[in-house]
Amino acid sequence: MALGAKPSDVVGLVVRQGLRLALAGVVLGIVSALALGRVLQSLLYGISAGDPLTFVSVSIIAVVMAWLACYLPARRVTGVDPMISLRSE
């Protein structure tokens, strides 16, 4: 944790940076899936290649998992005293 930073600032910074990457990945994934959808159409059973419910639900799950992957470690690190961490290294 940064010296002098408030725990909420550290958590916000880590989560913001992580979600920015996750959202970029979701956008690129949707664009790629739509572009390759016609190629994969014969392999899909029960849904169309451009099924909006599938795209939305997978995108939401990916963003929630990315948020958890950023938030939980960031929250855990706020309990570490920076001076103790610096002395141990």
MITORVEX-485566 format. One record per residue (C-alpha): residue number from 0; residue in one letter; z negated, x, y. Coordinates in steps of 0.1 Angstrom, whole numbers, plus 5000, padded with zeros to 4 digits. Layout:
BEGIN
> NUM,a,Z,X,Y $
...
***
This chain:
BEGIN
> 0,m,5000,5000,5000 $
> 1,a,5008,5012,5035 $
> 2,l,4979,5025,5056 $
> 3,g,4970,4999,5082 $
> 4,a,4992,4972,5068 $
> 5,k,4977,4938,5062 $
> 6,p,4980,4926,5025 $
> 7,s,5001,4896,5036 $
> 8,d,5026,4919,5054 $
> 9,v,5030,4940,5023 $
> 10,v,5035,4910,5000 $
> 11,g,5059,4894,5024 $
> 12,l,5080,4926,5027 $
> 13,v,5082,4931,4990 $
> 14,v,5091,4895,4982 $
> 15,r,5116,4893,5010 $
> 16,q,5134,4924,4999 $
> 17,g,5134,4913,4963 $
> 18,l,5146,4878,4970 $
> 19,r,5174,4892,4992 $
> 20,l,5187,4911,4962 $
> 21,a,5182,4882,4939 $
> 22,l,5201,4858,4961 $
> 23,a,5230,4883,4965 $
> 24,g,5231,4885,4927 $
> 25,v,5231,4847,4923 $
> 26,v,5259,4843,4948 $
> 27,l,5280,4870,4931 $
> 28,g,5272,4855,4897 $
> 29,i,5283,4820,4907 $
> 30,v,5315,4834,4922 $
> 31,s,5322,4854,4891 $
> 32,a,5314,4825,4868 $
> 33,l,5337,4802,4887 $
> 34,a,5365,4827,4886 $
> 35,l,5361,4834,4849 $
> 36,g,5354,4797,4840 $
> 37,r,5390,4790,4830 $
> 38,v,5391,4819,4806 $
> 39,l,5358,4808,4790 $
> 40,q,5367,4771,4789 $
> 41,s,5376,4771,4752 $
> 42,l,5343,4786,4743 $
> 43,l,5321,4760,4761 $
> 44,y,5310,4729,4742 $
> 45,g,5297,4698,4760 $
> 46,i,5300,4711,4796 $
> 47,s,5328,4720,4819 $
> 48,a,5334,4755,4832 $
> 49,g,5324,4744,4867 $
> 50,d,5294,4722,4858 $
> 51,p,5273,4720,4890 $
> 52,l,5241,4711,4872 $
> 53,t,5243,4742,4851 $
> 54,f,5250,4764,4881 $
> 55,v,5222,4750,4901 $
> 56,s,5196,4750,4873 $
> 57,v,5204,4786,4863 $
> 58,s,5204,4797,4899 $
> 59,i,5170,4781,4905 $
> 60,i,5155,4797,4874 $
> 61,a,5169,4831,4884 $
> 62,v,5154,4829,4919 $
> 63,v,5120,4817,4906 $
> 64,m,5119,4845,4881 $
> 65,a,5129,4870,4908 $
> 66,w,5102,4857,4931 $
> 67,l,5076,4860,4903 $
> 68,a,5088,4895,4895 $
> 69,c,5083,4905,4932 $
> 70,y,5052,4885,4940 $
> 71,l,5029,4893,4911 $
> 72,p,5031,4932,4915 $
> 73,a,5030,4929,4953 $
> 74,r,4999,4908,4951 $
> 75,r,4983,4931,4926 $
> 76,v,4989,4962,4948 $
> 77,t,4971,4946,4977 $
> 78,g,4938,4951,4959 $
> 79,v,4943,4989,4958 $
> 80,d,4925,5009,4985 $
> 81,p,4951,5032,5000 $
> 82,m,4926,5061,5006 $
> 83,i,4914,5060,4970 $
> 84,s,4951,5060,4958 $
> 85,l,4959,5090,4981 $
> 86,r,4929,5110,4969 $
> 87,s,4938,5105,4933 $
> 88,e,4972,5121,4937 $
***
